[in-house]
């Protein structure tokens, strides 16, 4: 694995080395994606700073007993812009996982949330009908 810093600093040497090994990695594409990532990171940092500054102002207004509704609305717009632009194609840090989001979308679209529509296709073994239960420290 090559460090992106090394690729940036020694692009031609890296390309020659990869060609010598028979590797066909698209270094130009890697560098373009890295540049895009860095630009997005800069934009994210600027938006994060804006949100933090507005949040600080809201705290000061609330502390002095004033109404900060207008500033909260403005900060909400910045925050939604910040959250909407975070890591395109991936979920945000701390956000729900993609499978969980898919499940929520499926339920919202009419998929049942319970198991009433599940169909039993096959079974094996025998159900315990004796009523015996293991002590609670053995239940798993």
PyMOL CGO cylinders between C-alpha atoms (Angstrom):
from pymol import cmd
from pymol.cgo import CYLINDER

trace = [
    CYLINDER, 0.00, 0.00, 0.00, 1.29, 3.42, -0.92, 0.3, 1, 1, 1, 1, 1, 1,
    CYLINDER, 1.29, 3.42, -0.92, 0.90, 6.49, 1.22, 0.3, 1, 1, 1, 1, 1, 1,
    CYLINDER, 0.90, 6.49, 1.22, -1.12, 9.19, -0.57, 0.3, 1, 1, 1, 1, 1, 1,
    CYLINDER, -1.12, 9.19, -0.57, 1.48, 11.77, 0.45, 0.3, 1, 1, 1, 1, 1, 1,
    CYLINDER, 1.48, 11.77, 0.45, 4.15, 9.77, -1.33, 0.3, 1, 1, 1, 1, 1, 1,
    CYLINDER, 4.15, 9.77, -1.33, 1.97, 9.50, -4.43, 0.3, 1, 1, 1, 1, 1, 1,
    CYLINDER, 1.97, 9.50, -4.43, 1.40, 13.27, -4.39, 0.3, 1, 1, 1, 1, 1, 1,
    CYLINDER, 1.40, 13.27, -4.39, 5.08, 14.11, -3.93, 0.3, 1, 1, 1, 1, 1, 1,
    CYLINDER, 5.08, 14.11, -3.93, 6.60, 11.50, -6.30, 0.3, 1, 1, 1, 1, 1, 1,
    CYLINDER, 6.60, 11.50, -6.30, 3.89, 10.89, -8.87, 0.3, 1, 1, 1, 1, 1, 1,
    CYLINDER, 3.89, 10.89, -8.87, 6.14, 9.97, -11.78, 0.3, 1, 1, 1, 1, 1, 1,
    CYLINDER, 6.14, 9.97, -11.78, 8.37, 7.70, -9.69, 0.3, 1, 1, 1, 1, 1, 1,
    CYLINDER, 8.37, 7.70, -9.69, 5.30, 5.90, -8.33, 0.3, 1, 1, 1, 1, 1, 1,
    CYLINDER, 5.30, 5.90, -8.33, 3.90, 5.46, -11.85, 0.3, 1, 1, 1, 1, 1, 1,
    CYLINDER, 3.90, 5.46, -11.85, 7.23, 4.04, -13.08, 0.3, 1, 1, 1, 1, 1, 1,
    CYLINDER, 7.23, 4.04, -13.08, 7.43, 1.67, -10.13, 0.3, 1, 1, 1, 1, 1, 1,
    CYLINDER, 7.43, 1.67, -10.13, 3.91, 0.40, -10.65, 0.3, 1, 1, 1, 1, 1, 1,
    CYLINDER, 3.91, 0.40, -10.65, 4.48, -0.09, -14.38, 0.3, 1, 1, 1, 1, 1, 1,
    CYLINDER, 4.48, -0.09, -14.38, 7.67, -2.05, -13.61, 0.3, 1, 1, 1, 1, 1, 1,
    CYLINDER, 7.67, -2.05, -13.61, 5.62, -4.37, -11.38, 0.3, 1, 1, 1, 1, 1, 1,
    CYLINDER, 5.62, -4.37, -11.38, 2.91, -4.76, -13.99, 0.3, 1, 1, 1, 1, 1, 1,
    CYLINDER, 2.91, -4.76, -13.99, 0.33, -2.90, -11.88, 0.3, 1, 1, 1, 1, 1, 1,
    CYLINDER, 0.33, -2.90, -11.88, -2.20, -0.85, -13.80, 0.3, 1, 1, 1, 1, 1, 1,
    CYLINDER, -2.20, -0.85, -13.80, -3.40, 1.42, -10.97, 0.3, 1, 1, 1, 1, 1, 1,
    CYLINDER, -3.40, 1.42, -10.97, -4.84, 4.70, -12.25, 0.3, 1, 1, 1, 1, 1, 1,
    CYLINDER, -4.84, 4.70, -12.25, -2.65, 7.14, -10.34, 0.3, 1, 1, 1, 1, 1, 1,
    CYLINDER, -2.65, 7.14, -10.34, -4.19, 10.16, -12.07, 0.3, 1, 1, 1, 1, 1, 1,
    CYLINDER, -4.19, 10.16, -12.07, -7.65, 9.07, -10.91, 0.3, 1, 1, 1, 1, 1, 1,
    CYLINDER, -7.65, 9.07, -10.91, -6.33, 8.49, -7.39, 0.3, 1, 1, 1, 1, 1, 1,
    CYLINDER, -6.33, 8.49, -7.39, -4.86, 11.99, -7.32, 0.3, 1, 1, 1, 1, 1, 1,
    CYLINDER, -4.86, 11.99, -7.32, -8.08, 13.52, -8.70, 0.3, 1, 1, 1, 1, 1, 1,
    CYLINDER, -8.08, 13.52, -8.70, -10.14, 11.78, -6.02, 0.3, 1, 1, 1, 1, 1, 1,
    CYLINDER, -10.14, 11.78, -6.02, -7.68, 12.86, -3.35, 0.3, 1, 1, 1, 1, 1, 1,
    CYLINDER, -7.68, 12.86, -3.35, -7.94, 16.47, -4.54, 0.3, 1, 1, 1, 1, 1, 1,
    CYLINDER, -7.94, 16.47, -4.54, -11.74, 16.24, -4.46, 0.3, 1, 1, 1, 1, 1, 1,
    CYLINDER, -11.74, 16.24, -4.46, -11.64, 14.75, -0.95, 0.3, 1, 1, 1, 1, 1, 1,
    CYLINDER, -11.64, 14.75, -0.95, -9.36, 17.54, 0.24, 0.3, 1, 1, 1, 1, 1, 1,
    CYLINDER, -9.36, 17.54, 0.24, -11.62, 20.22, -1.26, 0.3, 1, 1, 1, 1, 1, 1,
    CYLINDER, -11.62, 20.22, -1.26, -14.68, 18.66, 0.38, 0.3, 1, 1, 1, 1, 1, 1,
    CYLINDER, -14.68, 18.66, 0.38, -12.84, 18.44, 3.70, 0.3, 1, 1, 1, 1, 1, 1,
    CYLINDER, -12.84, 18.44, 3.70, -11.97, 22.14, 3.48, 0.3, 1, 1, 1, 1, 1, 1,
    CYLINDER, -11.97, 22.14, 3.48, -15.61, 23.00, 2.77, 0.3, 1, 1, 1, 1, 1, 1,
    CYLINDER, -15.61, 23.00, 2.77, -16.75, 20.78, 5.65, 0.3, 1, 1, 1, 1, 1, 1,
    CYLINDER, -16.75, 20.78, 5.65, -14.31, 22.47, 8.03, 0.3, 1, 1, 1, 1, 1, 1,
    CYLINDER, -14.31, 22.47, 8.03, -15.60, 25.90, 6.99, 0.3, 1, 1, 1, 1, 1, 1,
    CYLINDER, -15.60, 25.90, 6.99, -19.22, 24.85, 7.51, 0.3, 1, 1, 1, 1, 1, 1,
    CYLINDER, -19.22, 24.85, 7.51, -18.35, 23.26, 10.85, 0.3, 1, 1, 1, 1, 1, 1,
    CYLINDER, -18.35, 23.26, 10.85, -16.66, 26.50, 11.97, 0.3, 1, 1, 1, 1, 1, 1,
    CYLINDER, -16.66, 26.50, 11.97, -19.75, 28.47, 10.88, 0.3, 1, 1, 1, 1, 1, 1,
    CYLINDER, -19.75, 28.47, 10.88, -22.07, 26.15, 12.82, 0.3, 1, 1, 1, 1, 1, 1,
    CYLINDER, -22.07, 26.15, 12.82, -19.86, 26.35, 15.90, 0.3, 1, 1, 1, 1, 1, 1,
    CYLINDER, -19.86, 26.35, 15.90, -19.73, 30.16, 15.76, 0.3, 1, 1, 1, 1, 1, 1,
    CYLINDER, -19.73, 30.16, 15.76, -23.52, 30.41, 15.41, 0.3, 1, 1, 1, 1, 1, 1,
    CYLINDER, -23.52, 30.41, 15.41, -24.02, 27.91, 18.24, 0.3, 1, 1, 1, 1, 1, 1,
    CYLINDER, -24.02, 27.91, 18.24, -21.78, 29.99, 20.46, 0.3, 1, 1, 1, 1, 1, 1,
    CYLINDER, -21.78, 29.99, 20.46, -23.80, 33.14, 19.64, 0.3, 1, 1, 1, 1, 1, 1,
    CYLINDER, -23.80, 33.14, 19.64, -27.03, 31.29, 20.45, 0.3, 1, 1, 1, 1, 1, 1,
    CYLINDER, -27.03, 31.29, 20.45, -25.62, 30.23, 23.79, 0.3, 1, 1, 1, 1, 1, 1,
    CYLINDER, -25.62, 30.23, 23.79, -24.64, 33.81, 24.62, 0.3, 1, 1, 1, 1, 1, 1,
    CYLINDER, -24.64, 33.81, 24.62, -28.08, 35.14, 23.65, 0.3, 1, 1, 1, 1, 1, 1,
    CYLINDER, -28.08, 35.14, 23.65, -29.84, 32.49, 25.73, 0.3, 1, 1, 1, 1, 1, 1,
    CYLINDER, -29.84, 32.49, 25.73, -27.51, 33.10, 28.66, 0.3, 1, 1, 1, 1, 1, 1,
    CYLINDER, -27.51, 33.10, 28.66, -28.43, 36.81, 28.61, 0.3, 1, 1, 1, 1, 1, 1,
    CYLINDER, -28.43, 36.81, 28.61, -32.12, 35.87, 28.57, 0.3, 1, 1, 1, 1, 1, 1,
    CYLINDER, -32.12, 35.87, 28.57, -32.83, 36.87, 24.98, 0.3, 1, 1, 1, 1, 1, 1,
    CYLINDER, -32.83, 36.87, 24.98, -34.76, 35.07, 22.24, 0.3, 1, 1, 1, 1, 1, 1,
    CYLINDER, -34.76, 35.07, 22.24, -32.41, 33.22, 19.90, 0.3, 1, 1, 1, 1, 1, 1,
    CYLINDER, -32.41, 33.22, 19.90, -35.06, 31.73, 17.61, 0.3, 1, 1, 1, 1, 1, 1,
    CYLINDER, -35.06, 31.73, 17.61, -33.85, 33.53, 14.45, 0.3, 1, 1, 1, 1, 1, 1,
    CYLINDER, -33.85, 33.53, 14.45, -30.25, 32.55, 15.07, 0.3, 1, 1, 1, 1, 1, 1,
    CYLINDER, -30.25, 32.55, 15.07, -31.28, 28.96, 15.78, 0.3, 1, 1, 1, 1, 1, 1,
    CYLINDER, -31.28, 28.96, 15.78, -33.09, 28.86, 12.45, 0.3, 1, 1, 1, 1, 1, 1,
    CYLINDER, -33.09, 28.86, 12.45, -29.97, 30.18, 10.66, 0.3, 1, 1, 1, 1, 1, 1,
    CYLINDER, -29.97, 30.18, 10.66, -27.75, 27.71, 12.50, 0.3, 1, 1, 1, 1, 1, 1,
    CYLINDER, -27.75, 27.71, 12.50, -30.13, 24.89, 11.57, 0.3, 1, 1, 1, 1, 1, 1,
    CYLINDER, -30.13, 24.89, 11.57, -29.67, 25.73, 7.89, 0.3, 1, 1, 1, 1, 1, 1,
    CYLINDER, -29.67, 25.73, 7.89, -25.90, 25.68, 8.24, 0.3, 1, 1, 1, 1, 1, 1,
    CYLINDER, -25.90, 25.68, 8.24, -26.05, 22.44, 10.18, 0.3, 1, 1, 1, 1, 1, 1,
    CYLINDER, -26.05, 22.44, 10.18, -28.26, 20.78, 7.58, 0.3, 1, 1, 1, 1, 1, 1,
    CYLINDER, -28.26, 20.78, 7.58, -25.90, 21.94, 4.84, 0.3, 1, 1, 1, 1, 1, 1,
    CYLINDER, -25.90, 21.94, 4.84, -23.01, 20.53, 6.84, 0.3, 1, 1, 1, 1, 1, 1,
    CYLINDER, -23.01, 20.53, 6.84, -24.75, 17.21, 7.47, 0.3, 1, 1, 1, 1, 1, 1,
    CYLINDER, -24.75, 17.21, 7.47, -25.96, 16.95, 3.90, 0.3, 1, 1, 1, 1, 1, 1,
    CYLINDER, -25.96, 16.95, 3.90, -22.45, 17.33, 2.48, 0.3, 1, 1, 1, 1, 1, 1,
    CYLINDER, -22.45, 17.33, 2.48, -20.62, 14.99, 4.83, 0.3, 1, 1, 1, 1, 1, 1,
    CYLINDER, -20.62, 14.99, 4.83, -18.81, 12.10, 3.16, 0.3, 1, 1, 1, 1, 1, 1,
    CYLINDER, -18.81, 12.10, 3.16, -20.68, 11.63, -0.12, 0.3, 1, 1, 1, 1, 1, 1,
    CYLINDER, -20.68, 11.63, -0.12, -21.63, 8.03, -0.70, 0.3, 1, 1, 1, 1, 1, 1,
    CYLINDER, -21.63, 8.03, -0.70, -21.04, 7.05, 2.89, 0.3, 1, 1, 1, 1, 1, 1,
    CYLINDER, -21.04, 7.05, 2.89, -22.92, 7.49, 6.12, 0.3, 1, 1, 1, 1, 1, 1,
    CYLINDER, -22.92, 7.49, 6.12, -21.77, 10.12, 8.58, 0.3, 1, 1, 1, 1, 1, 1,
    CYLINDER, -21.77, 10.12, 8.58, -19.78, 9.23, 11.66, 0.3, 1, 1, 1, 1, 1, 1,
    CYLINDER, -19.78, 9.23, 11.66, -22.18, 8.35, 14.43, 0.3, 1, 1, 1, 1, 1, 1,
    CYLINDER, -22.18, 8.35, 14.43, -25.04, 7.90, 11.99, 0.3, 1, 1, 1, 1, 1, 1,
    CYLINDER, -25.04, 7.90, 11.99, -27.03, 4.75, 11.70, 0.3, 1, 1, 1, 1, 1, 1,
    CYLINDER, -27.03, 4.75, 11.70, -25.62, 1.96, 9.59, 0.3, 1, 1, 1, 1, 1, 1,
    CYLINDER, -25.62, 1.96, 9.59, -26.75, 1.53, 6.00, 0.3, 1, 1, 1, 1, 1, 1,
    CYLINDER, -26.75, 1.53, 6.00, -28.65, -1.75, 6.69, 0.3, 1, 1, 1, 1, 1, 1,
    CYLINDER, -28.65, -1.75, 6.69, -30.59, -0.03, 9.47, 0.3, 1, 1, 1, 1, 1, 1,
    CYLINDER, -30.59, -0.03, 9.47, -31.47, 2.87, 7.17, 0.3, 1, 1, 1, 1, 1, 1,
    CYLINDER, -31.47, 2.87, 7.17, -32.60, 0.45, 4.47, 0.3, 1, 1, 1, 1, 1, 1,
    CYLINDER, -32.60, 0.45, 4.47, -34.82, -1.35, 6.99, 0.3, 1, 1, 1, 1, 1, 1,
    CYLINDER, -34.82, -1.35, 6.99, -36.40, 1.91, 8.10, 0.3, 1, 1, 1, 1, 1, 1,
    CYLINDER, -36.40, 1.91, 8.10, -37.03, 2.94, 4.49, 0.3, 1, 1, 1, 1, 1, 1,
    CYLINDER, -37.03, 2.94, 4.49, -38.56, -0.46, 3.75, 0.3, 1, 1, 1, 1, 1, 1,
    CYLINDER, -38.56, -0.46, 3.75, -40.93, -0.16, 6.71, 0.3, 1, 1, 1, 1, 1, 1,
    CYLINDER, -40.93, -0.16, 6.71, -41.86, 3.39, 5.75, 0.3, 1, 1, 1, 1, 1, 1,
    CYLINDER, -41.86, 3.39, 5.75, -42.65, 2.12, 2.25, 0.3, 1, 1, 1, 1, 1, 1,
    CYLINDER, -42.65, 2.12, 2.25, -45.21, -0.40, 3.46, 0.3, 1, 1, 1, 1, 1, 1,
    CYLINDER, -45.21, -0.40, 3.46, -43.13, -3.40, 4.51, 0.3, 1, 1, 1, 1, 1, 1,
    CYLINDER, -43.13, -3.40, 4.51, -44.53, -4.96, 7.69, 0.3, 1, 1, 1, 1, 1, 1,
    CYLINDER, -44.53, -4.96, 7.69, -42.68, -4.22, 10.93, 0.3, 1, 1, 1, 1, 1, 1,
    CYLINDER, -42.68, -4.22, 10.93, -43.79, -7.45, 12.58, 0.3, 1, 1, 1, 1, 1, 1,
    CYLINDER, -43.79, -7.45, 12.58, -43.42, -11.06, 11.54, 0.3, 1, 1, 1, 1, 1, 1,
    CYLINDER, -43.42, -11.06, 11.54, -47.11, -11.74, 10.89, 0.3, 1, 1, 1, 1, 1, 1,
    CYLINDER, -47.11, -11.74, 10.89, -46.53, -12.12, 7.13, 0.3, 1, 1, 1, 1, 1, 1,
    CYLINDER, -46.53, -12.12, 7.13, -43.57, -14.49, 7.42, 0.3, 1, 1, 1, 1, 1, 1,
    CYLINDER, -43.57, -14.49, 7.42, -44.18, -17.96, 6.03, 0.3, 1, 1, 1, 1, 1, 1,
    CYLINDER, -44.18, -17.96, 6.03, -42.60, -21.04, 7.62, 0.3, 1, 1, 1, 1, 1, 1,
    CYLINDER, -42.60, -21.04, 7.62, -40.86, -22.87, 4.79, 0.3, 1, 1, 1, 1, 1, 1,
    CYLINDER, -40.86, -22.87, 4.79, -39.34, -25.79, 6.66, 0.3, 1, 1, 1, 1, 1, 1,
    CYLINDER, -39.34, -25.79, 6.66, -38.63, -27.00, 10.20, 0.3, 1, 1, 1, 1, 1, 1,
    CYLINDER, -38.63, -27.00, 10.20, -36.30, -29.53, 11.74, 0.3, 1, 1, 1, 1, 1, 1,
    CYLINDER, -36.30, -29.53, 11.74, -35.96, -31.12, 15.15, 0.3, 1, 1, 1, 1, 1, 1,
    CYLINDER, -35.96, -31.12, 15.15, -38.70, -31.27, 17.75, 0.3, 1, 1, 1, 1, 1, 1,
    CYLINDER, -38.70, -31.27, 17.75, -40.13, -28.45, 19.83, 0.3, 1, 1, 1, 1, 1, 1,
    CYLINDER, -40.13, -28.45, 19.83, -39.74, -28.89, 23.60, 0.3, 1, 1, 1, 1, 1, 1,
    CYLINDER, -39.74, -28.89, 23.60, -43.22, -29.36, 25.00, 0.3, 1, 1, 1, 1, 1, 1,
    CYLINDER, -43.22, -29.36, 25.00, -42.22, -30.51, 28.51, 0.3, 1, 1, 1, 1, 1, 1,
    CYLINDER, -42.22, -30.51, 28.51, -42.32, -26.98, 29.98, 0.3, 1, 1, 1, 1, 1, 1,
    CYLINDER, -42.32, -26.98, 29.98, -38.86, -27.39, 31.54, 0.3, 1, 1, 1, 1, 1, 1,
    CYLINDER, -38.86, -27.39, 31.54, -36.69, -24.26, 31.65, 0.3, 1, 1, 1, 1, 1, 1,
    CYLINDER, -36.69, -24.26, 31.65, -33.00, -24.01, 32.41, 0.3, 1, 1, 1, 1, 1, 1,
    CYLINDER, -33.00, -24.01, 32.41, -32.05, -21.95, 35.47, 0.3, 1, 1, 1, 1, 1, 1,
    CYLINDER, -32.05, -21.95, 35.47, -31.70, -18.27, 34.61, 0.3, 1, 1, 1, 1, 1, 1,
    CYLINDER, -31.70, -18.27, 34.61, -27.88, -18.39, 34.78, 0.3, 1, 1, 1, 1, 1, 1,
    CYLINDER, -27.88, -18.39, 34.78, -27.87, -20.98, 32.00, 0.3, 1, 1, 1, 1, 1, 1,
    CYLINDER, -27.87, -20.98, 32.00, -30.24, -19.10, 29.68, 0.3, 1, 1, 1, 1, 1, 1,
    CYLINDER, -30.24, -19.10, 29.68, -28.47, -17.46, 26.84, 0.3, 1, 1, 1, 1, 1, 1,
]
cmd.load_cgo(trace, "trace")
